[in-house]
Amino acid sequence: MMMNIPHRYLYALLLLRYAKGCTTVVVNATGGGTVIGRTMELGIPLPDRASNTIWSLVATQRDEKRFGYAAISAALGGATSDAFVVEGMNEKGFTVSVQTLQQSVYENHTTPAPQPVTFDRVAAYLLQRCASVADVAAALRGVAVVDNPLFAKLFGRCHWSVADSSGTSAVVEYLEGRLSIHDNSRGLCGNQPVS
């Protein structure tokens, strides 16, 4: 079945091949349905050999409290892990895409919360707990999203593009230690721009 996608979005999808940084594009077709595209340029120099071996596919099963999901994750040291999910979709059609945002400042360790979650684990955390974009704010307000200085030194800090099966899309950022969630009606999110 062909979806009726406006031409401006087709051009954006075609240009993804030439992008120089991670970019997520969310396209809502006029006849219904949502298409999500992603480029995976990490933004840090890697040898050609390493750039093809640092990613792994991770799949988790649902349990009584969490959704199952499939994701692309960093395979640091050759080990498959859900430690740093960079792109994923859960069984409800909720997606998370990670892009770098060096000016991110996460919450302070002393912020009261039931548990701290380091920023490199936020994508997996959201995929397990959110059925839609509307669930994101409550999920993140229930924890303290904190820095991981070693990971930040290796890969940089990040922000997240989230979308769901209804076509709703948002950008999630931590700036000056505060959670900020922006509607992403443009359907674009990339490395470094503050939404």
ChimeraX commands (.cxc) that place a marker at each C-alpha (Angstrom):
marker #1 position 0.00,0.00,0.00 radius 0.5
marker #1 position 1.45,3.39,-1.00 radius 0.5
marker #1 position 1.20,6.23,1.48 radius 0.5
marker #1 position 0.60,9.75,0.27 radius 0.5
marker #1 position 3.66,11.62,1.60 radius 0.5
marker #1 position 4.06,15.34,0.82 radius 0.5
marker #1 position 7.00,16.12,-1.53 radius 0.5
marker #1 position 8.90,18.25,1.00 radius 0.5
marker #1 position 9.21,15.20,3.24 radius 0.5
marker #1 position 10.40,12.98,0.41 radius 0.5
marker #1 position 13.20,15.47,-0.25 radius 0.5
marker #1 position 14.15,15.38,3.44 radius 0.5
marker #1 position 14.25,11.57,3.40 radius 0.5
marker #1 position 16.41,11.58,0.25 radius 0.5
marker #1 position 18.83,14.07,1.77 radius 0.5
marker #1 position 19.39,11.83,4.82 radius 0.5
marker #1 position 21.97,9.94,2.74 radius 0.5
marker #1 position 24.13,13.08,2.60 radius 0.5
marker #1 position 23.71,14.17,6.21 radius 0.5
marker #1 position 26.86,14.72,8.27 radius 0.5
marker #1 position 25.27,14.17,11.68 radius 0.5
marker #1 position 22.64,12.00,13.29 radius 0.5
marker #1 position 19.21,13.16,12.18 radius 0.5
marker #1 position 15.74,11.82,12.84 radius 0.5
marker #1 position 12.88,12.59,10.46 radius 0.5
marker #1 position 9.25,11.89,11.40 radius 0.5
marker #1 position 6.80,12.01,8.48 radius 0.5
marker #1 position 3.04,11.76,8.98 radius 0.5
marker #1 position 1.40,10.59,5.75 radius 0.5
marker #1 position -1.78,12.39,4.74 radius 0.5
marker #1 position -3.62,9.06,4.41 radius 0.5
marker #1 position -2.57,7.90,7.88 radius 0.5
marker #1 position 0.52,6.18,9.14 radius 0.5
marker #1 position 3.89,7.49,10.25 radius 0.5
marker #1 position 7.35,6.89,8.77 radius 0.5
marker #1 position 10.46,7.49,10.88 radius 0.5
marker #1 position 13.90,7.71,9.26 radius 0.5
marker #1 position 17.29,7.99,10.92 radius 0.5
marker #1 position 20.92,8.57,9.96 radius 0.5
marker #1 position 23.66,7.20,12.21 radius 0.5
marker #1 position 26.71,9.46,11.86 radius 0.5
marker #1 position 28.04,9.55,15.38 radius 0.5
marker #1 position 29.75,12.90,15.03 radius 0.5
marker #1 position 33.10,11.69,16.40 radius 0.5
marker #1 position 35.93,10.38,14.24 radius 0.5
marker #1 position 36.12,6.59,14.12 radius 0.5
marker #1 position 38.26,4.30,11.96 radius 0.5
marker #1 position 36.18,2.78,9.14 radius 0.5
marker #1 position 36.51,-0.65,10.68 radius 0.5
marker #1 position 35.23,0.53,14.07 radius 0.5
marker #1 position 32.29,2.48,12.67 radius 0.5
marker #1 position 30.72,-0.78,11.47 radius 0.5
marker #1 position 31.36,-2.78,14.63 radius 0.5
marker #1 position 30.26,-0.50,17.47 radius 0.5
marker #1 position 26.51,-1.12,16.98 radius 0.5
marker #1 position 24.46,-4.12,18.03 radius 0.5
marker #1 position 20.81,-5.10,17.88 radius 0.5
marker #1 position 19.16,-5.53,21.27 radius 0.5
marker #1 position 15.72,-6.98,21.93 radius 0.5
marker #1 position 14.11,-7.11,25.35 radius 0.5
marker #1 position 10.99,-8.96,26.41 radius 0.5
marker #1 position 8.09,-7.39,28.21 radius 0.5
marker #1 position 7.33,-8.20,31.81 radius 0.5
marker #1 position 4.52,-7.22,34.16 radius 0.5
marker #1 position 5.77,-3.62,34.48 radius 0.5
marker #1 position 7.76,-2.90,31.30 radius 0.5
marker #1 position 7.28,-2.94,27.55 radius 0.5
marker #1 position 9.49,-5.04,25.32 radius 0.5
marker #1 position 11.51,-3.28,22.63 radius 0.5
marker #1 position 13.99,-3.69,19.78 radius 0.5
marker #1 position 16.87,-1.22,19.53 radius 0.5
marker #1 position 20.26,-0.39,18.14 radius 0.5
marker #1 position 22.77,-0.05,20.94 radius 0.5
marker #1 position 26.45,0.70,21.31 radius 0.5
marker #1 position 28.46,-2.54,21.48 radius 0.5
marker #1 position 31.31,-1.19,23.57 radius 0.5
marker #1 position 34.21,-3.58,23.75 radius 0.5
marker #1 position 32.32,-5.94,21.44 radius 0.5
marker #1 position 29.69,-6.69,24.11 radius 0.5
marker #1 position 26.00,-6.47,23.22 radius 0.5
marker #1 position 24.19,-4.42,25.83 radius 0.5
marker #1 position 21.17,-2.21,26.34 radius 0.5
marker #1 position 23.43,0.23,28.22 radius 0.5
marker #1 position 23.44,2.86,25.47 radius 0.5
marker #1 position 20.43,2.52,23.21 radius 0.5
marker #1 position 20.69,5.05,20.37 radius 0.5
marker #1 position 17.52,4.13,18.47 radius 0.5
marker #1 position 14.59,1.91,19.37 radius 0.5
marker #1 position 10.90,1.09,19.16 radius 0.5
marker #1 position 8.76,-0.66,21.73 radius 0.5
marker #1 position 5.77,-2.93,21.28 radius 0.5
marker #1 position 3.37,0.06,21.45 radius 0.5
marker #1 position 5.04,1.85,18.52 radius 0.5
marker #1 position 6.77,4.42,20.75 radius 0.5
marker #1 position 10.24,5.34,19.46 radius 0.5
marker #1 position 13.31,7.05,20.91 radius 0.5
marker #1 position 16.20,8.47,18.86 radius 0.5
marker #1 position 19.35,9.82,20.53 radius 0.5
marker #1 position 21.35,12.74,19.12 radius 0.5
marker #1 position 24.28,14.60,20.65 radius 0.5
marker #1 position 23.73,17.91,22.41 radius 0.5
marker #1 position 26.97,18.99,24.08 radius 0.5
marker #1 position 25.37,21.89,25.97 radius 0.5
marker #1 position 23.10,19.50,27.90 radius 0.5
marker #1 position 23.23,19.96,31.66 radius 0.5
marker #1 position 21.42,17.19,33.50 radius 0.5
marker #1 position 19.91,17.21,36.96 radius 0.5
marker #1 position 22.07,17.44,40.05 radius 0.5
marker #1 position 22.78,14.20,41.93 radius 0.5
marker #1 position 21.17,15.72,45.00 radius 0.5
marker #1 position 17.83,16.20,43.23 radius 0.5
marker #1 position 15.30,14.14,45.18 radius 0.5
marker #1 position 13.97,11.28,43.10 radius 0.5
marker #1 position 13.16,7.62,43.56 radius 0.5
marker #1 position 16.24,6.72,41.51 radius 0.5
marker #1 position 18.95,8.37,39.39 radius 0.5
marker #1 position 19.18,7.37,35.71 radius 0.5
marker #1 position 22.33,8.34,33.83 radius 0.5
marker #1 position 21.66,10.11,30.54 radius 0.5
marker #1 position 23.14,7.24,28.51 radius 0.5
marker #1 position 20.36,4.96,29.81 radius 0.5
marker #1 position 17.39,7.28,29.23 radius 0.5
marker #1 position 16.40,5.83,25.84 radius 0.5
marker #1 position 16.08,2.29,27.25 radius 0.5
marker #1 position 14.29,3.65,30.32 radius 0.5
marker #1 position 11.68,5.44,28.16 radius 0.5
marker #1 position 11.20,2.49,25.77 radius 0.5
marker #1 position 10.41,0.23,28.74 radius 0.5
marker #1 position 7.90,2.63,30.31 radius 0.5
marker #1 position 6.20,4.81,27.68 radius 0.5
marker #1 position 3.36,3.83,25.34 radius 0.5
marker #1 position 3.18,7.35,23.85 radius 0.5
marker #1 position 4.83,10.76,23.83 radius 0.5
marker #1 position 2.26,11.84,26.44 radius 0.5
marker #1 position 3.88,9.42,28.94 radius 0.5
marker #1 position 7.39,10.88,28.68 radius 0.5
marker #1 position 7.10,13.83,31.10 radius 0.5
marker #1 position 5.73,11.71,33.96 radius 0.5
marker #1 position 8.32,8.97,33.36 radius 0.5
marker #1 position 11.21,11.45,33.54 radius 0.5
marker #1 position 9.82,13.42,36.47 radius 0.5
marker #1 position 9.84,10.20,38.47 radius 0.5
marker #1 position 13.64,9.94,38.27 radius 0.5
marker #1 position 16.68,12.21,38.33 radius 0.5
marker #1 position 18.43,12.19,34.94 radius 0.5
marker #1 position 22.08,12.67,35.83 radius 0.5
marker #1 position 25.39,13.02,34.03 radius 0.5
marker #1 position 27.82,10.21,33.24 radius 0.5
marker #1 position 31.14,12.11,32.90 radius 0.5
marker #1 position 33.12,9.17,31.50 radius 0.5
marker #1 position 30.51,8.42,28.84 radius 0.5
marker #1 position 30.16,12.14,28.03 radius 0.5
marker #1 position 33.92,12.37,27.50 radius 0.5
marker #1 position 33.85,9.45,25.05 radius 0.5
marker #1 position 30.67,10.21,23.11 radius 0.5
marker #1 position 29.26,13.54,24.30 radius 0.5
marker #1 position 26.01,14.43,25.97 radius 0.5
marker #1 position 22.65,14.08,24.25 radius 0.5
marker #1 position 19.00,14.90,23.79 radius 0.5
marker #1 position 16.20,12.66,22.55 radius 0.5
marker #1 position 13.60,12.70,19.78 radius 0.5
marker #1 position 10.50,10.71,20.75 radius 0.5
marker #1 position 7.53,9.76,18.57 radius 0.5
marker #1 position 4.57,7.43,18.80 radius 0.5
marker #1 position 2.20,5.50,16.58 radius 0.5
marker #1 position -0.25,8.45,16.43 radius 0.5
marker #1 position 2.44,10.57,14.72 radius 0.5
marker #1 position 3.01,12.79,17.77 radius 0.5
marker #1 position 6.66,13.81,18.07 radius 0.5
marker #1 position 8.64,15.75,20.67 radius 0.5
marker #1 position 12.24,16.65,21.56 radius 0.5
marker #1 position 13.40,16.01,25.14 radius 0.5
marker #1 position 16.33,18.03,26.50 radius 0.5
marker #1 position 17.99,18.92,29.78 radius 0.5
marker #1 position 19.24,22.50,29.75 radius 0.5
marker #1 position 20.60,24.20,32.87 radius 0.5
marker #1 position 19.58,21.13,34.87 radius 0.5
marker #1 position 15.91,21.30,33.91 radius 0.5
marker #1 position 13.75,19.00,31.83 radius 0.5
marker #1 position 12.40,20.62,28.66 radius 0.5
marker #1 position 9.99,18.87,26.28 radius 0.5
marker #1 position 9.21,20.60,22.98 radius 0.5
marker #1 position 6.53,19.69,20.45 radius 0.5
marker #1 position 8.28,18.57,17.27 radius 0.5
marker #1 position 5.65,19.35,14.65 radius 0.5
marker #1 position 8.48,19.89,12.12 radius 0.5
marker #1 position 9.42,16.24,12.50 radius 0.5
marker #1 position 13.19,16.89,12.50 radius 0.5
marker #1 position 15.82,16.51,15.20 radius 0.5
marker #1 position 19.58,16.38,14.82 radius 0.5
marker #1 position 22.88,16.74,16.62 radius 0.5
marker #1 position 23.61,19.97,18.45 radius 0.5
marker #1 position 20.65,22.29,17.76 radius 0.5
marker #1 position 18.69,23.34,20.81 radius 0.5
marker #1 position 15.02,23.01,19.92 radius 0.5
marker link #1:1,2 radius 0.2
marker link #1:2,3 radius 0.2
marker link #1:3,4 radius 0.2
marker link #1:4,5 radius 0.2
marker link #1:5,6 radius 0.2
marker link #1:6,7 radius 0.2
marker link #1:7,8 radius 0.2
marker link #1:8,9 radius 0.2
marker link #1:9,10 radius 0.2
marker link #1:10,11 radius 0.2
marker link #1:11,12 radius 0.2
marker link #1:12,13 radius 0.2
marker link #1:13,14 radius 0.2
marker link #1:14,15 radius 0.2
marker link #1:15,16 radius 0.2
marker link #1:16,17 radius 0.2
marker link #1:17,18 radius 0.2
marker link #1:18,19 radius 0.2
marker link #1:19,20 radius 0.2
marker link #1:20,21 radius 0.2
marker link #1:21,22 radius 0.2
marker link #1:22,23 radius 0.2
marker link #1:23,24 radius 0.2
marker link #1:24,25 radius 0.2
marker link #1:25,26 radius 0.2
marker link #1:26,27 radius 0.2
marker link #1:27,28 radius 0.2
marker link #1:28,29 radius 0.2
marker link #1:29,30 radius 0.2
marker link #1:30,31 radius 0.2
marker link #1:31,32 radius 0.2
marker link #1:32,33 radius 0.2
marker link #1:33,34 radius 0.2
marker link #1:34,35 radius 0.2
marker link #1:35,36 radius 0.2
marker link #1:36,37 radius 0.2
marker link #1:37,38 radius 0.2
marker link #1:38,39 radius 0.2
marker link #1:39,40 radius 0.2
marker link #1:40,41 radius 0.2
marker link #1:41,42 radius 0.2
marker link #1:42,43 radius 0.2
marker link #1:43,44 radius 0.2
marker link #1:44,45 radius 0.2
marker link #1:45,46 radius 0.2
marker link #1:46,47 radius 0.2
marker link #1:47,48 radius 0.2
marker link #1:48,49 radius 0.2
marker link #1:49,50 radius 0.2
marker link #1:50,51 radius 0.2
marker link #1:51,52 radius 0.2
marker link #1:52,53 radius 0.2
marker link #1:53,54 radius 0.2
marker link #1:54,55 radius 0.2
marker link #1:55,56 radius 0.2
marker link #1:56,57 radius 0.2
marker link #1:57,58 radius 0.2
marker link #1:58,59 radius 0.2
marker link #1:59,60 radius 0.2
marker link #1:60,61 radius 0.2
marker link #1:61,62 radius 0.2
marker link #1:62,63 radius 0.2
marker link #1:63,64 radius 0.2
marker link #1:64,65 radius 0.2
marker link #1:65,66 radius 0.2
marker link #1:66,67 radius 0.2
marker link #1:67,68 radius 0.2
marker link #1:68,69 radius 0.2
marker link #1:69,70 radius 0.2
marker link #1:70,71 radius 0.2
marker link #1:71,72 radius 0.2
marker link #1:72,73 radius 0.2
marker link #1:73,74 radius 0.2
marker link #1:74,75 radius 0.2
marker link #1:75,76 radius 0.2
marker link #1:76,77 radius 0.2
marker link #1:77,78 radius 0.2
marker link #1:78,79 radius 0.2
marker link #1:79,80 radius 0.2
marker link #1:80,81 radius 0.2
marker link #1:81,82 radius 0.2
marker link #1:82,83 radius 0.2
marker link #1:83,84 radius 0.2
marker link #1:84,85 radius 0.2
marker link #1:85,86 radius 0.2
marker link #1:86,87 radius 0.2
marker link #1:87,88 radius 0.2
marker link #1:88,89 radius 0.2
marker link #1:89,90 radius 0.2
marker link #1:90,91 radius 0.2
marker link #1:91,92 radius 0.2
marker link #1:92,93 radius 0.2
marker link #1:93,94 radius 0.2
marker link #1:94,95 radius 0.2
marker link #1:95,96 radius 0.2
marker link #1:96,97 radius 0.2
marker link #1:97,98 radius 0.2
marker link #1:98,99 radius 0.2
marker link #1:99,100 radius 0.2
marker link #1:100,101 radius 0.2
marker link #1:101,102 radius 0.2
marker link #1:102,103 radius 0.2
marker link #1:103,104 radius 0.2
marker link #1:104,105 radius 0.2
marker link #1:105,106 radius 0.2
marker link #1:106,107 radius 0.2
marker link #1:107,108 radius 0.2
marker link #1:108,109 radius 0.2
marker link #1:109,110 radius 0.2
marker link #1:110,111 radius 0.2
marker link #1:111,112 radius 0.2
marker link #1:112,113 radius 0.2
marker link #1:113,114 radius 0.2
marker link #1:114,115 radius 0.2
marker link #1:115,116 radius 0.2
marker link #1:116,117 radius 0.2
marker link #1:117,118 radius 0.2
marker link #1:118,119 radius 0.2
marker link #1:119,120 radius 0.2
marker link #1:120,121 radius 0.2
marker link #1:121,122 radius 0.2
marker link #1:122,123 radius 0.2
marker link #1:123,124 radius 0.2
marker link #1:124,125 radius 0.2
marker link #1:125,126 radius 0.2
marker link #1:126,127 radius 0.2
marker link #1:127,128 radius 0.2
marker link #1:128,129 radius 0.2
marker link #1:129,130 radius 0.2
marker link #1:130,131 radius 0.2
marker link #1:131,132 radius 0.2
marker link #1:132,133 radius 0.2
marker link #1:133,134 radius 0.2
marker link #1:134,135 radius 0.2
marker link #1:135,136 radius 0.2
marker link #1:136,137 radius 0.2
marker link #1:137,138 radius 0.2
marker link #1:138,139 radius 0.2
marker link #1:139,140 radius 0.2
marker link #1:140,141 radius 0.2
marker link #1:141,142 radius 0.2
marker link #1:142,143 radius 0.2
marker link #1:143,144 radius 0.2
marker link #1:144,145 radius 0.2
marker link #1:145,146 radius 0.2
marker link #1:146,147 radius 0.2
marker link #1:147,148 radius 0.2
marker link #1:148,149 radius 0.2
marker link #1:149,150 radius 0.2
marker link #1:150,151 radius 0.2
marker link #1:151,152 radius 0.2
marker link #1:152,153 radius 0.2
marker link #1:153,154 radius 0.2
marker link #1:154,155 radius 0.2
marker link #1:155,156 radius 0.2
marker link #1:156,157 radius 0.2
marker link #1:157,158 radius 0.2
marker link #1:158,159 radius 0.2
marker link #1:159,160 radius 0.2
marker link #1:160,161 radius 0.2
marker link #1:161,162 radius 0.2
marker link #1:162,163 radius 0.2
marker link #1:163,164 radius 0.2
marker link #1:164,165 radius 0.2
marker link #1:165,166 radius 0.2
marker link #1:166,167 radius 0.2
marker link #1:167,168 radius 0.2
marker link #1:168,169 radius 0.2
marker link #1:169,170 radius 0.2
marker link #1:170,171 radius 0.2
marker link #1:171,172 radius 0.2
marker link #1:172,173 radius 0.2
marker link #1:173,174 radius 0.2
marker link #1:174,175 radius 0.2
marker link #1:175,176 radius 0.2
marker link #1:176,177 radius 0.2
marker link #1:177,178 radius 0.2
marker link #1:178,179 radius 0.2
marker link #1:179,180 radius 0.2
marker link #1:180,181 radius 0.2
marker link #1:181,182 radius 0.2
marker link #1:182,183 radius 0.2
marker link #1:183,184 radius 0.2
marker link #1:184,185 radius 0.2
marker link #1:185,186 radius 0.2
marker link #1:186,187 radius 0.2
marker link #1:187,188 radius 0.2
marker link #1:188,189 radius 0.2
marker link #1:189,190 radius 0.2
marker link #1:190,191 radius 0.2
marker link #1:191,192 radius 0.2
marker link #1:192,193 radius 0.2
marker link #1:193,194 radius 0.2
marker link #1:194,195 radius 0.2
view
